[in-house]
């Protein structure tokens, strides 16, 4: 099984590259705890998608720490990495989005894989659930969901994919861009929509199959024909999966993670993240040093 970590963001709200911030008790990156938890559940390959300038550093960093039997691929998400027959010579700076980040790994992944953000903490229990799902399903995709009210930041609004679920089947994921707690409700300041907080939210923890690569390839070709989208839009992984879902191309399960999530959206979130990782280490959930 493969763990794919998306670590190519710029951390504009955080103020620096949060993927490489030393949040752990011994200065570990947040992604190291995800890798550690995955390895405890028999994941054998770690793929990290990052910026070109970080590839050499991260390859050396991980190879020095991870067990030698673990396959490590550190890949650069680049604007020029495009489907055959497509070219781009513009001056865009930001990446093409999370779907393109996943597509970057198309040549190194040939089986089921888990995708997640390198700058989020997803809890230990979720990796076992993902591994069990992969072992028991040959074709289905899955979203490991988190209770919406448990994913907010006290330091500002957040963007979350709010899920519609029927039984254990994912029906849709709708991105809500400015969610804040207001009294006993959660409000999207962008649309005025209100939520109870008990809804399942996507924190970008997906179980995918290699079939996603062909879908993204096709969508990239369409995306790159639209000048407006090229200027500022991005191609997001949840949109790809939702399109496949609505076209009945895949079955997608929504599995409540039953795990704790925390992230570092804002610089103010850093102190709590450091405290949480220290506390979990003190409880014996993680070794110190981790490797």
C-alpha positions as CSV (number, residue, x, y, z in Angstrom):
1,X,0.0,0.0,0.0
2,X,1.1,3.5,-0.8
3,X,0.8,6.8,1.1
4,X,0.8,9.9,-1.0
5,X,1.4,13.2,0.8
6,X,0.7,16.5,-0.9
7,X,3.3,19.0,0.3
8,X,3.6,21.6,-2.6
9,X,1.5,24.4,-1.0
10,X,2.9,27.8,-0.2
11,X,1.4,28.4,3.2
12,X,0.1,31.9,2.4
13,X,-2.1,32.2,5.5
14,X,0.5,30.4,7.7
15,X,3.3,32.7,6.8
16,X,5.9,30.1,5.8
17,X,6.2,26.5,4.5
18,X,4.2,24.7,7.2
19,X,5.0,21.3,5.7
20,X,8.6,21.8,6.9
21,X,7.9,23.5,10.3
22,X,9.5,21.7,13.3
23,X,6.3,21.0,15.2
24,X,7.2,17.7,16.8
25,X,9.0,17.2,20.2
26,X,12.3,16.6,18.4
27,X,11.7,19.0,15.6
28,X,9.8,16.6,13.4
29,X,7.6,17.8,10.5
30,X,3.9,17.1,10.8
31,X,4.0,14.8,7.8
32,X,6.4,12.5,9.7
33,X,3.6,11.6,12.1
34,X,1.4,10.6,9.2
35,X,4.3,8.5,7.7
36,X,4.9,6.9,11.1
37,X,1.2,6.0,11.5
38,X,1.0,4.6,8.0
39,X,4.0,2.4,8.5
40,X,2.4,0.9,11.6
41,X,-0.4,-0.3,9.3
42,X,1.8,-2.0,6.7
43,X,2.2,0.8,4.2
44,X,5.3,0.1,2.1
45,X,5.7,3.1,-0.1
46,X,5.8,6.8,0.7
47,X,5.3,9.3,-2.1
48,X,5.7,13.0,-1.4
49,X,4.7,15.7,-3.9
50,X,6.5,19.0,-3.3
51,X,8.0,22.0,-5.0
52,X,11.0,21.4,-7.3
53,X,13.3,23.4,-5.0
54,X,12.5,21.1,-2.0
55,X,13.0,17.7,-3.7
56,X,16.7,17.1,-2.9
57,X,16.3,18.3,0.7
58,X,13.3,16.1,1.4
59,X,14.7,13.0,-0.3
60,X,17.8,13.2,1.9
61,X,15.8,14.1,5.0
62,X,13.4,11.1,4.7
63,X,16.0,8.6,3.5
64,X,18.1,9.3,6.6
65,X,15.1,8.6,8.9
66,X,12.7,6.1,7.4
67,X,13.4,2.3,7.6
68,X,15.5,1.1,4.6
69,X,12.8,-1.3,3.4
70,X,10.4,1.5,2.7
71,X,10.2,2.8,-0.9
72,X,10.4,6.6,-1.0
73,X,9.6,8.8,-4.0
74,X,9.8,12.6,-3.7
75,X,8.4,14.2,-6.8
76,X,8.2,17.8,-8.0
77,X,4.8,19.2,-9.0
78,X,5.7,21.4,-12.0
79,X,3.6,23.5,-14.3
80,X,5.3,22.0,-17.3
81,X,4.4,18.4,-16.3
82,X,1.3,18.0,-18.6
83,X,-0.5,15.4,-20.6
84,X,0.9,14.4,-24.0
85,X,0.0,16.9,-26.7
86,X,-0.5,19.8,-24.2
87,X,1.9,22.6,-23.7
88,X,2.0,25.7,-21.5
89,X,4.4,28.6,-21.7
90,X,2.6,31.2,-19.6
91,X,3.8,33.0,-16.4
92,X,1.4,31.4,-13.9
93,X,3.1,30.9,-10.5
94,X,0.8,28.7,-8.4
95,X,0.5,24.9,-9.0
96,X,-2.4,23.4,-11.1
97,X,-4.1,22.1,-7.9
98,X,-4.4,19.0,-5.8
99,X,-5.6,16.8,-8.7
100,X,-2.5,17.6,-10.7
101,X,-0.4,16.9,-7.6
102,X,-1.8,13.4,-7.4
103,X,-1.4,13.0,-11.2
104,X,2.3,13.8,-10.7
105,X,2.7,10.4,-9.1
106,X,1.2,8.4,-12.0
107,X,4.5,6.8,-13.0
108,X,5.4,5.5,-9.5
109,X,2.1,4.2,-8.2
110,X,0.5,1.0,-9.6
111,X,-1.9,0.0,-6.8
112,X,-4.4,1.4,-4.3
113,X,-3.1,4.4,-2.4
114,X,-4.1,6.9,0.3
115,X,-3.9,10.6,-0.4
116,X,-3.7,13.3,2.3
117,X,-2.3,16.7,3.1
118,X,1.2,16.9,4.5
119,X,0.2,19.7,6.9
120,X,-2.7,18.0,8.6
121,X,-2.7,15.5,11.5
122,X,-5.4,12.9,11.0
123,X,-5.1,10.6,14.0
124,X,-3.8,7.1,14.3
125,X,-7.1,5.2,14.0
126,X,-7.8,6.4,10.4
127,X,-4.8,4.6,8.9
128,X,-6.0,1.2,10.1
129,X,-9.5,2.0,8.7
130,X,-7.9,2.9,5.4
131,X,-5.7,-0.1,5.3
132,X,-8.6,-2.4,6.1
133,X,-10.8,-0.8,3.4
134,X,-8.0,-1.3,0.8
135,X,-7.7,-5.0,1.8
136,X,-11.4,-5.7,1.6
137,X,-12.3,-3.7,-1.6
138,X,-10.9,-4.3,-5.0
139,X,-12.3,-1.3,-6.9
140,X,-14.1,1.2,-4.6
141,X,-12.8,4.6,-3.5
142,X,-13.3,6.0,-0.1
143,X,-13.3,9.2,1.8
144,X,-12.3,9.1,5.5
145,X,-14.6,11.8,6.9
146,X,-14.3,14.0,10.0
147,X,-17.1,15.6,12.0
148,X,-17.4,19.2,10.7
149,X,-17.5,20.9,14.1
150,X,-14.2,19.2,15.0
151,X,-12.3,20.7,12.1
152,X,-12.7,24.4,12.7
153,X,-10.1,26.9,13.7
154,X,-10.6,29.4,16.5
155,X,-8.3,31.8,14.6
156,X,-10.4,32.4,11.5
157,X,-12.6,30.9,8.8
158,X,-11.8,27.7,7.1
159,X,-12.6,26.0,3.8
160,X,-14.1,22.5,4.1
161,X,-15.7,20.0,1.8
162,X,-19.1,19.3,3.4
163,X,-20.3,15.8,2.5
164,X,-23.7,14.5,1.6
165,X,-24.0,10.8,2.5
166,X,-26.6,8.1,1.9
167,X,-25.9,5.2,4.2
168,X,-22.2,4.5,3.8
169,X,-22.1,5.9,0.3
170,X,-20.7,9.3,-0.5
171,X,-23.2,11.3,-2.7
172,X,-21.4,14.6,-3.0
173,X,-18.7,16.9,-1.5
174,X,-19.5,20.7,-1.7
175,X,-16.7,23.1,-1.0
176,X,-17.6,25.7,1.6
177,X,-15.1,28.5,1.6
178,X,-15.6,30.5,4.8
179,X,-16.9,28.4,7.6
180,X,-17.0,29.8,11.1
181,X,-18.8,28.9,14.4
182,X,-21.7,31.2,15.2
183,X,-23.5,30.2,18.3
184,X,-24.7,26.6,18.0
185,X,-24.4,26.6,14.2
186,X,-21.6,26.7,11.7
187,X,-22.1,29.3,9.0
188,X,-20.5,29.7,5.6
189,X,-20.0,33.4,5.4
190,X,-19.6,33.1,1.6
191,X,-23.1,31.7,1.0
192,X,-25.0,32.2,4.2
193,X,-25.6,28.4,4.5
194,X,-25.9,27.0,8.0
195,X,-24.8,23.6,9.2
196,X,-25.3,21.7,12.5
197,X,-21.7,20.7,12.8
198,X,-22.5,17.0,12.8
199,X,-22.0,16.7,9.1
200,X,-19.1,14.7,7.7
201,X,-16.3,16.9,6.3
202,X,-13.6,16.0,3.8
203,X,-10.2,16.8,5.1
204,X,-8.6,15.4,1.9
205,X,-8.0,11.9,3.2
206,X,-8.9,9.7,0.3
207,X,-8.4,6.1,-0.7
208,X,-7.9,6.1,-4.5
209,X,-7.1,3.7,-7.3
210,X,-4.8,4.1,-10.3
211,X,-7.9,4.8,-12.4
212,X,-7.8,8.3,-11.1
213,X,-4.8,9.1,-13.2
214,X,-6.6,8.7,-16.5
215,X,-9.5,10.8,-15.2
216,X,-7.1,13.6,-14.2
217,X,-5.2,13.3,-17.5
218,X,-8.5,13.8,-19.5
219,X,-9.6,16.7,-17.3
220,X,-6.3,18.5,-17.5
221,X,-6.6,18.6,-21.2
222,X,-10.0,20.2,-21.0
223,X,-8.9,22.6,-18.2
224,X,-5.9,23.8,-20.2
225,X,-8.1,24.9,-23.1
226,X,-9.9,27.5,-20.9
227,X,-7.9,30.7,-20.7
228,X,-9.9,31.9,-17.7
229,X,-9.1,28.8,-15.7
230,X,-5.5,28.9,-16.8
231,X,-5.2,32.4,-15.3
232,X,-6.1,31.5,-11.7
233,X,-8.2,28.4,-11.2
234,X,-7.0,25.0,-9.9
235,X,-8.1,21.4,-10.6
236,X,-9.1,19.9,-7.3
237,X,-9.0,16.2,-6.4
238,X,-12.5,16.1,-4.8
239,X,-13.9,17.5,-8.0
240,X,-12.4,14.7,-10.0
241,X,-13.7,12.0,-7.7
242,X,-17.2,13.7,-7.6
243,X,-17.3,13.7,-11.4
244,X,-16.4,10.0,-11.5
245,X,-19.0,9.4,-8.8
246,X,-21.8,11.2,-10.7
247,X,-20.9,9.5,-13.9
248,X,-21.2,6.1,-12.1
249,X,-17.6,5.4,-13.0
250,X,-16.7,4.6,-9.4
251,X,-18.2,3.7,-6.0
252,X,-17.1,5.9,-3.2
253,X,-17.7,5.1,0.4
254,X,-17.7,7.7,3.2
255,X,-16.1,6.2,6.3
256,X,-16.3,8.2,9.6
257,X,-12.7,8.3,10.7
258,X,-13.4,8.2,14.4
259,X,-10.1,10.1,14.8
260,X,-8.9,13.4,15.9
261,X,-7.9,16.0,13.3
262,X,-5.9,19.2,13.7
263,X,-4.1,21.4,11.2
264,X,-2.0,24.6,11.0
265,X,-4.1,26.8,8.7
266,X,-3.0,30.0,10.6
267,X,0.3,30.8,12.3
268,X,-1.8,31.0,15.5
269,X,-2.6,27.3,15.2
270,X,1.0,26.4,15.6
271,X,1.1,26.5,19.4
272,X,-1.8,24.1,19.7
273,X,-0.3,21.7,17.2
274,X,3.0,21.6,19.1
275,X,1.2,21.0,22.4
276,X,-0.9,18.2,20.8
277,X,2.1,16.4,19.4
278,X,4.0,16.7,22.7
279,X,1.0,15.4,24.6
280,X,0.6,12.4,22.3
281,X,4.3,11.6,22.7
282,X,4.1,11.9,26.5
283,X,1.2,9.4,26.4
284,X,3.4,6.9,24.6
285,X,1.5,7.1,21.2
286,X,4.8,8.1,19.5
287,X,8.4,7.4,20.2
288,X,10.9,10.2,20.9
289,X,12.7,10.7,18.7
290,X,10.2,9.4,16.2
291,X,12.8,7.4,14.2
